[in-house]
C-alpha cells in the first residue's frame, strides 16, 4: 500500500451509464410471448401442485367442520373454521410443492439452462460484475470472503471476464476507513488493481435497492450481467462461470437464482437452521423450481441478473404514504423479479447448481431483528399486489411473502379461539331444546376421534416432507459419501424437537411485529450480527418475558378447563414458558453432533479458504480513524475517493459539516477532535477534503515525522500486512 501512486490511482472504472426508468405499478405493458426457456407442460405442473393443495384443503376443512358439531356450529366455531382454512391451505401448498420437489430431486432435475456440474465450463464472451453491497458490516469478513471468491474464480481461468465492486453504504466512520484500507489490501493480495473497485455513497437513498440502482445507472452499460453478493455470501468460481454462461446461451433469461447452502453455523440455533436447510432445503427448492418454471422468484443475493433486463424493468417506485407502508420498497427482490417477468424476461431457479453458500442469524434474537425488517418489507407488498400486468405466479410469490408473517397472528388467534370454545363448553350451560319443548334434546357434539385424526393428518403434512428429504439423500447416494443415515435420522428428530419448541416463540414475536407495523412503527435499517450468539442474559430476559407470561397464563387456563385441553396445549405452553432458557441455550456454541452437515465434516474449498483468511484479516484490520493519518497511501487513496466539493448556491448546505468544522477549529490535537466529534459529524468531516486536511494538520503529520498516534497506526498497518501475507 505504501507504493500507491496517487496520480494514477483509480478506485472506479470509467462510467458507462445505463438508463433505469422508474416503473409504473398502474400501467401494464404489452403482453409478451412465452419465454423460449420456459419448461414444457408448465400448466399441468401447476395444476398438480395447486390443485392438489386445493383438494387437500377442501377435505381438511370438511373434516374440521364435522369435528365441531353434527347439529350445527357456534359463531366461535365458524371463526375457528375460517382460521383453519387459511392455515391449512398454507400447509397443504407447502406439502404438495415438497412432494413435487421430491420427485424432481430423485429424477435428477434442477440443473436447467445447461448449468449442470458435469458439463464442461463454458468459454465466456461477455463481462460480468460481482457486486458486494455492504452496510456497516465487519470489513474483515467482507474482504476475506471476496478474496476467497476471487481466488476461486482465478483458478477457473476466467477471472478476466469479471470485475468486482464493493458498494458501500456504511455510516460508521471507523468501519468506513477500515473498508478503504481493506480495499487497498485486497487489490495488493489479488493483483486486482484493474478489476477490483470501491465506491461509497454519501447518502443511503433507498437503502440496498438504491445502492444497486446507483451502480446500474453509472456503470451498468459496460456489463452484460451482474451478480449480487451478501456480506455472508460465498460462491465458487466454477458456479459463477456456469451462471454467466447460462445467461449468454439463453438471451431470454433475465435472472437465474441458485440455492445457497447454509454453512458456518456455530450456535445451536444456527446449527438447527443449517441442518434443516441442508436436509429439507433442496426438496423445497426443487419443488418450487419444478412448478414455477420461468416465473421464479428472487431472494436478493447469489443470483445472476441480466443488466439490460434489470435496468429496463426493475426501477422501483416509492410507495405512497408514510412509513412503514410508504416510501422505498424494502423487500425489493420479490418485486424486481415480478417486474422483470412482467417485462417478458424469464426468471429461473436452478437448485441443482452447487457452489453457493450463505450463513444464518446465530440466535433467536438475531432472527427476530432480521424478521422485523423483513416483516415490514413483506407487508409493504400489500400495496404492490394490485400492480397491473403481473403474472399470476408472481402475485403468488408476493402473497407467500405476506403469508409467511400473517400466519403468525392467525395461528395465535386459532389457539385462543380453541381455548374459548373449550371454556364455553366447560362453563356455559348448553341449550338442549333450542326449538322449544321437544321429545328429544339436541346434544352438543364434538367428535374427539375425528379431531385426533385431523391432528394426525395435519402433523403428517408438516413432517412427511422432512422424511422425504432424508429419503432423497439416501436415494441419490449422498449418504454413502457424506452422510451417515442413523446420525441423519437422529438429527431430524432433534431438529424437530427444537424447532417445535421455538415455533410458538417465533409465532408470538412475529405477531408483535405485525401489530407494531400496522400501528405505524418503522423497523429502521440496522446491520445484521453474523458472529456467535453472545447476547447478555439480561437482554434475553427483557425480550422474552412477555412470551413467558403468556405461556404460563395459557397453561393455567388450560389446566383449569380440563386435563385434555392442558395436554393438547402442552407444546405451545412449553415453548412459550421456556422462551428465556430456550433463547439462552440455543444461542450458545454447539459442536455439531447429530446436527453436523457434510459441509461441517468436509468444508468446501471456498468456505475453508474464507475462514482461514478471516482470521488473518481480523488480526490486522482494527477499525480506527487514526490509522488514516499514519498511512500516507491510505490517506491519498481516501482523498482520491472523496466526492466532488460542494458547489456554492447549487448544492444544499450540510449543517452537520458546519457544526463539525466549528469543533475542529476549537481542537488542538487529533485526539481532541476525535473526542469532540459525534459519529455523524466525523462522517461529514471524513467526506470533505478541506476538513480532512484540517484533521491532518491537527495530527501534526509531516513528511518524515509522524505523531505518536500516526506512528501507532503505521505500526498497526504493518502488522496487518504481515498477518494477511501470512495467510
C-alpha positions in Angstrom: 0.0 0.0 0.0 2.9 2.3 0.6 3.7 2.2 -3.1 0.4 3.7 -4.2 0.7 6.2 -6.9 -1.8 9.0 -6.2 -1.6 10.4 -9.7 -2.6 7.1 -11.4 -4.8 5.7 -8.6 -8.4 5.0 -9.6 -10.9 3.4 -7.3 -13.6 3.1 -10.1 -13.5 2.4 -13.8 -14.8 4.7 -16.4 -18.5 5.3 -16.1 -20.8 3.5 -18.6 -24.3 5.0 -17.9 -27.4 2.9 -18.4 -30.9 4.3 -18.1 -33.1 2.8 -15.3 -36.6 4.3 -15.6 -39.0 4.1 -12.7 -41.7 1.5 -13.4 -45.4 2.2 -13.1 -47.4 -0.1 -11.0 -50.7 1.1 -12.6 -49.9 0.8 -16.3 -49.5 -2.7 -17.7 -47.0 -3.2 -20.6 -48.0 -5.1 -23.8 -48.3 -8.8 -23.4 -45.2 -10.7 -24.2 -44.8 -14.3 -25.6 -43.9 -17.3 -23.6 -40.1 -17.3 -22.9 -38.2 -20.0 -25.0 -36.5 -21.2 -21.8 -39.8 -22.0 -20.1 -40.3 -25.7 -19.4 -42.9 -27.7 -21.2 -46.3 -28.7 -19.7 -45.9 -26.0 -17.0 -49.7 -25.6 -16.8 -50.0 -29.3 -15.9 -47.3 -29.0 -13.3 -49.1 -26.1 -11.6 -52.4 -27.9 -11.8 -51.0 -30.9 -10.0 -49.4 -28.7 -7.2 -52.0 -26.1 -6.7 -54.9 -28.4 -7.5 -53.6 -30.9 -5.0 -53.3 -28.3 -2.4 -56.9 -27.1 -3.0 -58.2 -30.7 -2.8 -56.3 -31.3 0.5 -57.7 -28.0 1.9 -61.3 -28.8 0.9 -61.1 -32.2 2.5 -59.4 -30.8 5.6 -61.9 -28.0 6.1 -64.8 -30.5 5.6 -63.3 -32.9 8.2 -62.8 -30.0 10.6 -66.4 -28.9 10.1 -67.5 -32.4 11.1 -65.3 -32.3 14.2 -67.3 -29.4 15.8 -70.9 -30.4 15.7 -73.3 -32.7 14.0 -76.1 -30.3 14.9 -74.6 -27.1 13.8 -71.7 -24.9 14.9 -71.4 -21.8 17.0 -70.1 -18.4 16.0 -66.8 -19.2 17.6 -66.6 -22.5 15.7 -67.2 -20.7 12.4 -64.5 -18.2 13.2 -62.1 -21.0 14.1 -63.0 -22.9 10.9 -62.1 -19.8 8.8 -58.7 -19.6 10.5 -58.2 -23.3 10.0 -58.9 -22.8 6.3 -56.2 -20.2 5.9 -53.6 -22.1 7.9 -54.3 -25.5 6.4 -54.2 -24.1 2.8 -50.7 -22.8 3.6 -49.6 -26.2 4.9 -51.2 -28.1 2.0 -49.4 -26.0 -0.6 -46.1 -26.5 1.1 -46.7 -30.2 1.2 -47.7 -30.6 -2.5 -44.8 -28.4 -3.5 -42.4 -30.5 -1.4 -43.8 -33.7 -2.9 -43.1 -32.3 -6.4 -39.6 -31.4 -5.2 -39.0 -35.0 -4.0 -39.9 -36.4 -7.5 -37.8 -33.8 -9.3 -34.9 -34.3 -6.9 -34.9 -38.1 -7.2 -35.3 -37.8 -11.0 -32.1 -35.6 -11.1 -33.8 -32.3 -12.1 -32.8 -28.8 -11.0 -29.9 -28.2 -13.4 -31.7 -26.5 -16.2 -30.2 -24.0 -18.7 -27.1 -26.1 -19.1 -25.8 -25.3 -15.6 -25.2 -28.9 -14.6 -21.9 -29.5 -12.7 -20.9 -32.3 -15.1 -20.8 -30.1 -18.2 -17.5 -28.5 -19.2 -17.0 -24.9 -18.2 -18.2 -22.5 -20.9 -15.9 -20.0 -22.5 -17.3 -16.6 -21.7 -17.5 -13.8 -24.2 -19.2 -11.1 -22.1 -18.2 -9.2 -19.0 -19.8 -9.8 -15.6 -19.8 -7.6 -12.5 -19.8 -9.1 -9.0 -21.4 -6.6 -6.6 -20.9 -6.6 -2.8 -23.3 -4.1 -1.2 -22.2 -3.5 2.4 -23.7 -1.5 5.2 -21.7 -1.3 8.4 -20.5 -4.9 8.0 -17.3 -6.2 9.6 -14.7 -5.4 7.0 -12.5 -8.4 7.8 -15.4 -10.7 7.0 -16.2 -8.9 3.7 -12.6 -8.8 2.5 -11.9 -12.4 3.4 -15.0 -13.7 1.6 -14.2 -11.6 -1.5 -10.6 -12.8 -1.6 -11.7 -16.4 -1.4 -14.2 -15.9 -4.2 -11.7 -14.1 -6.4 -9.1 -16.8 -5.8 -11.6 -19.5 -6.7 -12.6 -17.5 -9.8 -8.9 -17.1 -10.8 -8.5 -20.9 -10.6 -11.1 -21.4 -13.3 -9.0 -19.3 -15.7 -12.0 -17.0 -16.4 -11.2 -14.2 -13.9 -10.5 -11.8 -16.8 -14.3 -11.8 -17.6 -15.2 -10.5 -14.2 -14.9 -7.2 -12.3 -15.6 -6.9 -8.5 -17.3 -3.8 -7.0 -17.5 -3.1 -3.2 -20.6 -0.8 -2.9 -20.5 0.7 0.5 -23.5 2.4 2.2 -21.6 2.4 5.5 -22.4 5.1 8.0 -19.9 4.2 10.8 -16.7 6.3 10.3 -14.4 3.7 11.8 -15.8 0.9 9.5 -15.6 3.2 6.5 -11.9 3.8 6.9 -11.3 0.1 7.6 -13.2 -0.7 4.3 -10.9 1.6 2.3 -7.8 0.0 3.9 -9.2 -3.4 3.2 -10.0 -2.5 -0.4 -6.4 -1.4 -1.0 -5.0 -4.5 0.7 -7.4 -6.7 -1.3 -6.0 -5.3 -4.5 -2.5 -6.0 -3.4 -3.3 -9.5 -2.3 -5.0 -10.4 -5.6 -3.2 -8.2 -8.0 -6.7 -6.8 -8.9 -5.9 -3.2 -9.4 -7.6 -3.2 -12.8 -10.7 -5.2 -11.8 -11.5 -4.6 -8.1 -13.3 -1.3 -7.3 -14.7 0.5 -4.3 -17.4 3.1 -4.1 -19.1 4.7 -1.0 -22.4 6.6 -1.3 -22.6 9.7 0.9 -26.4 9.3 1.1 -28.1 6.0 1.6 -31.0 6.7 -0.7 -33.5 3.8 -1.0 -31.2 1.5 1.0 -29.9 -1.6 -0.7 -32.1 -1.3 -3.8 -30.9 2.3 -4.2 -27.3 1.1 -3.8 -27.7 -1.3 -6.7 -29.6 1.2 -8.9 -26.8 3.7 -8.4 -24.3 1.2 -9.8 -26.6 0.2 -12.7 -27.1 3.8 -13.8 -23.4 4.7 -13.5 -21.6 1.5 -14.6 -24.1 -1.0 -15.8 -23.6 -0.2 -19.5 -20.3 -2.0 -19.5 -21.5 -5.3 -18.2 -23.9 -7.9 -19.8 -24.8 -9.3 -16.4 -24.1 -8.8 -12.7 -24.3 -10.9 -9.5 -25.2 -9.6 -6.1 -23.4 -11.0 -3.0 -24.4 -10.5 0.6 -21.7 -10.0 3.3 -22.1 -13.7 4.3 -22.2 -15.0 0.7 -19.6 -17.3 -0.8 -19.6 -18.7 -4.3 -17.2 -20.8 -6.2 -15.6 -19.5 -9.4 -17.0 -22.5 -11.3 -20.5 -21.7 -10.2 -20.1 -18.0 -11.3 -18.8 -19.1 -14.7 -21.6 -21.5 -15.2 -24.3 -18.9 -14.3 -22.7 -16.3 -16.6 -22.5 -18.9 -19.4 -26.2 -19.7 -18.9 -27.0 -16.1 -19.4 -25.0 -16.0 -22.7 -26.7 -19.1 -24.1 -30.3 -18.0 -23.2 -30.9 -14.4 -24.2 -34.5 -14.5 -22.9 -33.4 -15.1 -19.3 -33.3 -12.1 -17.0 -32.4 -13.8 -13.8 -31.0 -17.1 -12.6 -31.3 -17.9 -8.8 -29.3 -20.6 -7.2 -29.9 -22.4 -3.9 -27.4 -21.2 -1.3 -26.3 -23.9 1.2 -26.1 -22.7 4.8 -22.6 -23.0 6.3 -20.6 -21.6 9.2 -23.1 -22.3 12.0 -21.5 -22.2 15.5 -24.5 -21.9 17.9 -27.2 -24.5 18.5 -29.8 -22.1 16.9 -27.8 -21.7 13.8 -27.0 -25.4 13.5 -30.7 -26.3 13.7 -31.3 -23.9 10.8 -28.3 -25.2 8.9 -29.3 -28.8 9.3 -32.9 -28.2 8.3 -31.8 -26.2 5.2 -29.4 -28.9 4.2 -31.9 -31.8 4.5 -35.2 -30.2 3.5 -34.0 -27.1 1.6 -33.2 -28.9 -1.7 -36.6 -30.6 -1.5 -38.3 -27.2 -1.2 -36.2 -25.5 -3.9 -36.6 -28.3 -6.4 -40.3 -28.2 -5.8 -40.8 -24.5 -6.5 -38.4 -24.7 -9.5 -40.5 -27.5 -11.0 -43.8 -25.7 -11.0 -42.6 -22.0 -11.1 -40.8 -22.6 -14.4 -39.8 -19.3 -16.0 -41.7 -17.3 -13.4 -39.4 -17.9 -10.5 -38.6 -15.7 -7.5 -35.5 -13.8 -6.4 -34.0 -14.0 -2.9 -31.9 -10.9 -3.1 -28.4 -12.4 -3.5 -26.4 -15.2 -5.1 -28.3 -14.7 -8.4 -27.1 -13.8 -11.8 -29.0 -10.9 -13.4 -29.0 -9.6 -16.9 -28.1 -5.9 -16.6 -30.3 -4.7 -19.5 -33.3 -6.6 -18.2 -32.9 -5.2 -14.7 -32.3 -1.6 -15.9 -35.3 -1.8 -18.3 -37.8 -3.3 -15.9 -36.7 -3.1 -12.2 -36.7 0.6 -11.5 -38.6 0.7 -8.2 -41.1 3.5 -7.5 -41.6 4.8 -4.0 -44.9 3.7 -2.4 -47.4 6.4 -1.5 -47.9 7.3 2.1 -45.7 7.4 5.2 -43.6 4.7 6.7 -43.9 1.8 7.5 -46.0 1.1 4.4 -44.9 4.1 2.3 -41.5 5.1 1.0 -38.9 2.9 -0.7 -39.7 -0.7 -1.2 -37.8 -2.7 1.4 -38.2 -6.3 0.3 -37.3 -5.3 -3.2 -36.1 -8.7 -4.6 -39.6 -10.2 -4.9 -40.9 -7.1 -6.7 -37.8 -6.9 -9.0 -38.4 -10.5 -10.1 -42.1 -9.8 -10.7 -41.3 -6.7 -12.8 -38.7 -8.4 -14.9 -41.1 -11.2 -15.6 -43.9 -8.7 -16.4 -41.4 -7.2 -19.0 -41.1 -10.5 -20.8 -37.9 -11.8 -19.2 -37.6 -15.4 -17.8 -36.8 -15.8 -14.1 -35.4 -19.3 -13.3 -34.4 -21.2 -10.1 -31.6 -23.7 -10.7 -31.3 -25.5 -7.4 -29.1 -28.3 -8.8 -26.1 -26.0 -9.2 -23.7 -26.5 -6.3 -21.1 -24.0 -5.0 -23.3 -21.3 -3.5 -23.2 -20.7 0.3 -24.6 -18.3 2.9 -24.9 -18.0 6.7 -27.9 -17.6 9.1 -28.5 -15.4 12.2 -26.8 -17.0 15.2 -29.6 -16.6 17.8 -33.3 -16.4 18.2 -32.9 -12.7 19.0 -30.9 -12.0 15.8 -33.6 -13.8 13.8 -36.2 -11.6 15.4 -34.3 -8.5 14.4 -34.0 -9.6 10.8 -37.6 -10.8 10.7 -38.8 -7.4 12.0 -37.3 -5.7 8.9 -38.4 -8.5 6.5 -41.9 -8.4 8.0 -42.3 -4.7 7.2 -41.0 -5.2 3.7 -43.3 -8.1 3.0 -46.3 -6.3 4.4 -45.5 -3.5 2.1 -46.3 -5.9 -0.8 -50.0 -5.4 0.0 -49.6 -2.2 -1.9 -47.8 -3.9 -4.7 -50.2 -6.8 -5.2 -52.6 -4.8 -7.4 -49.9 -4.0 -9.9 -51.2 -4.4 -13.4 -49.5 -6.9 -15.7 -48.0 -9.2 -13.1 -48.0 -12.9 -13.8 -50.3 -15.0 -11.6 -47.3 -16.9 -10.1 -45.5 -13.6 -9.4 -48.6 -12.5 -7.4 -48.4 -15.8 -5.6 -44.8 -15.0 -4.6 -45.9 -11.8 -3.1 -48.8 -13.5 -1.3 -46.4 -16.1 0.0 -44.1 -13.4 1.5 -47.1 -11.7 3.1 -48.5 -15.0 4.4 -45.1 -16.0 6.0 -45.8 -13.3 8.6 -49.6 -13.0 8.6 -49.9 -16.7 9.5 -48.3 -16.0 12.9 -51.2 -13.9 14.3 -53.6 -16.2 12.6 -52.1 -19.2 14.4 -52.3 -17.3 17.7 -55.9 -16.4 17.1 -56.6 -20.1 16.2 -55.1 -21.2 19.6 -57.0 -18.5 21.6 -60.3 -19.3 19.8 -59.8 -23.0 20.6 -59.4 -22.2 24.2 -62.5 -20.0 24.2 -64.5 -22.9 22.7 -63.2 -25.2 25.4 -64.1 -22.6 28.1 -67.5 -22.2 26.6 -68.1 -26.0 26.6 -66.9 -26.3 30.2 -68.7 -23.4 31.9 -71.6 -22.2 29.6 -74.8 -24.2 30.2 -75.8 -25.7 26.8 -79.3 -25.2 25.4 -80.7 -28.7 24.9 -84.0 -27.5 23.5 -83.2 -24.6 21.2 -86.5 -25.0 19.3 -88.7 -25.1 22.4 -90.2 -28.2 24.0 -89.2 -31.4 22.3 -89.3 -35.1 23.0 -85.5 -35.5 22.3 -82.8 -33.0 23.3 -80.1 -31.7 20.9 -76.8 -32.7 22.5 -73.7 -30.5 21.6 -71.4 -32.8 19.7 -67.7 -32.5 19.2 -66.1 -35.7 17.7 -62.9 -36.3 19.7 -61.8 -39.3 17.5 -62.2 -37.2 14.3 -60.3 -34.4 16.0 -57.5 -36.7 16.8 -57.2 -37.9 13.2 -57.3 -34.3 12.0 -54.4 -33.6 14.2 -52.5 -36.6 12.9 -53.2 -35.6 9.3 -52.0 -32.1 9.8 -48.8 -33.3 11.5 -48.3 -35.7 8.6 -48.4 -32.8 6.1 -45.8 -31.0 8.2 -43.5 -33.9 8.9 -43.6 -36.0 5.8 -41.5 -33.6 3.7 -38.8 -33.9 6.3 -38.8 -37.7 5.9 -38.9 -37.3 2.1 -35.8 -35.1 2.3 -34.0 -37.8 4.2 -35.1 -40.5 1.7 -34.0 -38.3 -1.3 -30.5 -38.1 0.2 -30.4 -41.9 0.5 -31.7 -42.5 -3.0 -29.2 -40.0 -4.5 -26.4 -41.9 -2.8 -25.2 -38.9 -0.8 -25.2 -40.8 2.5 -22.5 -43.1 1.1 -20.2 -40.2 0.5 -21.0 -37.6 3.2 -23.9 -38.7 5.5 -24.5 -41.4 8.0 -28.1 -42.4 7.9 -28.6 -43.1 11.6 -27.0 -39.8 12.5 -29.1 -38.0 10.0 -32.3 -39.5 11.5 -31.2 -38.5 14.9 -30.6 -35.0 13.6 -34.1 -34.9 12.1 -35.6 -35.9 15.5 -33.5 -33.4 17.4 -34.2 -30.6 14.9 -37.9 -31.3 15.0 -37.9 -31.1 18.8 -36.0 -27.8 19.0 -37.9 -26.3 16.1 -41.2 -27.3 17.7 -40.3 -25.6 21.0 -39.1 -22.5 19.1 -42.2 -22.2 16.9 -44.6 -20.7 19.5 -41.8 -18.2 20.4 -41.4 -17.1 16.8 -45.2 -17.0 16.4 -45.6 -14.5 19.2 -42.6 -12.4 18.1 -43.9 -12.2 14.6 -47.4 -11.4 15.9 -46.0 -8.5 17.9 -44.0 -7.3 14.8 -47.1 -7.4 12.6 -49.1 -5.4 15.2 -46.4 -2.8 15.6 -46.1 -2.3 11.9 -49.9 -2.0 11.5 -49.6 0.7 14.2 -47.1 2.6 12.1 -43.8 1.8 13.7 -40.9 1.7 11.3 -38.3 -1.0 11.7 -35.3 1.1 10.6 -32.2 -0.3 8.9 -29.6 -1.9 11.1 -26.6 -4.1 10.3 -27.1 -7.8 11.0 -25.0 -9.6 13.5 -23.3 -12.6 11.9 -21.0 -14.0 14.6 -21.7 -16.0 17.7 -24.7 -15.6 19.9 -23.1 -13.7 22.8 -26.2 -11.7 23.9 -26.4 -10.8 27.6 -28.8 -12.8 29.7 -30.5 -9.6 31.0 -31.3 -8.6 27.4 -32.7 -12.0 26.7 -34.9 -11.9 29.8 -36.2 -8.5 28.8 -37.0 -9.6 25.2 -38.8 -12.8 26.1 -40.6 -12.1 29.4 -43.9 -11.5 27.5 -43.6 -14.9 25.9 -43.1 -16.5 29.3 -46.0 -14.7 30.9 -48.3 -15.7 28.0 -47.2 -19.3 28.1 -47.8 -19.6 31.9 -51.2 -17.9 31.5 -52.3 -20.3 28.7 -51.1 -23.3 30.8 -53.1 -22.2 33.8 -56.2 -21.6 31.8 -55.9 -24.9 30.0 -55.4 -26.7 33.3 -58.4 -25.1 34.9 -60.6 -26.0 31.9 -59.6 -29.7 31.6 -56.7 -32.1 31.7 -57.2 -33.0 28.0 -57.0 -29.3 26.9 -53.8 -28.9 29.0 -52.3 -31.9 27.3 -53.4 -30.6 23.9 -51.8 -27.2 24.6 -48.6 -28.6 26.1 -46.3 -28.0 23.1 -47.3 -24.3 22.8 -47.3 -23.8 26.6 -43.8 -25.3 26.9 -42.3 -23.3 24.1 -43.6 -20.0 25.4 -43.0 -20.7 29.1 -39.4 -21.8 28.4 -38.7 -18.9 25.9 -35.9 -17.4 28.1 -33.9 -20.6 28.7 -34.6 -21.7 25.2 -33.1 -18.4 23.7 -30.1 -18.6 26.1 -29.4 -22.3 25.4 -29.8 -22.2 21.6 -27.6 -19.0 21.5 -24.6 -20.9 22.9 -21.9 -22.5 20.8 -22.7 -26.1 19.8 -20.3 -28.6 18.4 -22.5 -30.2 15.8 -23.1 -33.8 16.8 -26.2 -35.2 15.1 -26.8 -31.8 13.5 -23.5 -31.8 11.6 -23.8 -31.5 7.9 -21.4 -32.7 5.1 -20.1 -29.1 4.8 -19.1 -29.3 8.5 -17.2 -32.6 8.0 -15.5 -31.5 4.8 -15.9 -27.8 4.2 -16.0 -26.7 0.6 -12.7 -25.2 -0.5 -14.1 -21.6 -0.9 -15.7 -21.8 2.6 -12.5 -23.2 4.2 -10.3 -20.6 2.5 -12.6 -17.7 3.6 -12.5 -18.9 7.2 -8.7 -19.1 7.1 -8.4 -15.7 5.6 -10.8 -14.1 8.0 -8.6 -14.9 11.0 -5.7 -13.0 9.4 -7.9 -10.1 8.4 -9.4 -9.8 11.8 -6.0 -9.7 13.4 -4.8 -7.0 11.1 -7.9 -4.8 10.4 -8.8 -2.9 13.6 -11.3 -0.2 12.7 -10.0 3.3 13.6 -9.9 6.7 12.0 -6.4 7.5 13.5 -4.8 5.0 11.2 -5.8 7.1 8.2 -3.2 9.7 9.2 -0.5 7.2 9.8 -0.6 5.7 6.3 0.2 8.2 3.5 -1.0 5.8 0.8 -4.3 5.2 2.6 -4.8 9.0 3.1 -4.0 9.7 -0.5 -6.5 7.0 -1.6 -9.1 8.3 0.7 -8.8 11.8 -0.7 -8.9 10.5 -4.2 -12.2 8.7 -3.5 -14.0 11.7 -2.0 -17.0 13.1 -3.9 -16.6 16.5 -5.6 -16.7 19.5 -3.3 -20.0 21.4 -2.7 -21.0 23.8 -5.4 -21.9 27.1 -3.8 -25.6 28.2 -4.3 -26.3 24.9 -6.1 -25.8 22.1 -3.6 -27.6 22.2 -0.2 -25.6 23.3 2.9 -24.6 20.4 5.2 -25.4 21.7 8.7 -23.7 18.7 10.3 -20.4 19.5 8.5 -20.7 23.2 9.5 -21.0 22.2 13.2 -18.2 19.7 12.8 -15.9 22.3 11.3 -16.6 24.6 14.3 -15.5 21.8 16.6 -12.3 21.2 14.5 -11.4 24.9 14.8 -11.5 24.6 18.6 -9.4 21.4 18.7 -5.7 21.4 19.3 -4.9 17.8 18.6 -6.3 14.9 16.6 -7.3 13.2 19.8 -9.2 16.3 20.9 -11.0 16.4 17.5 -12.0 12.7 17.5 -13.3 13.0 21.1 -15.3 16.1 20.3 -17.0 14.9 17.1 -20.1 12.7 17.1 -20.2 9.8 14.6 -22.4 11.7 12.1 -20.0 14.7 12.4 -17.0 12.6 11.9 -18.6 11.0 8.8 -19.2 14.5 7.4 -15.6 15.6 8.2 -14.1 12.5 6.5 -16.3 13.2 3.4 -14.9 16.7 3.0 -11.5 17.3 1.5 -10.7 20.5 3.4 -11.9 19.1 6.7 -9.6 16.0 6.1 -6.7 18.4 5.6 -7.6 20.1 8.9 -7.5 16.7 10.7 -4.1 16.0 9.1 -2.8 19.3 10.4 -4.1 18.5 13.9 -2.4 15.2 13.7 0.9 17.1 13.1 1.7 14.9 10.1 4.7 16.0 8.2 6.8 14.1 5.8 9.3 12.1 7.7 7.8 12.8 11.1 4.6 11.4 12.4 2.8 12.0 15.6 2.5 9.2 18.2 -1.0 8.4 17.0 0.2 8.2 13.4 3.2 6.0 14.4 0.9 3.7 16.2 -1.4 3.5 13.2 1.5 2.9 10.9 2.6 0.0 13.1 -0.9 -1.4 13.0 -0.8 -1.2 9.2 2.5 -3.1 9.1 1.1 -5.8 11.4 -2.0 -6.1 9.2 0.1 -6.5 6.1 2.2 -9.2 7.8 -0.8 -11.0 9.1 -2.5 -11.1 5.7 0.6 -12.2 3.9 1.0 -14.9 6.5 -2.3 -16.5 5.3 
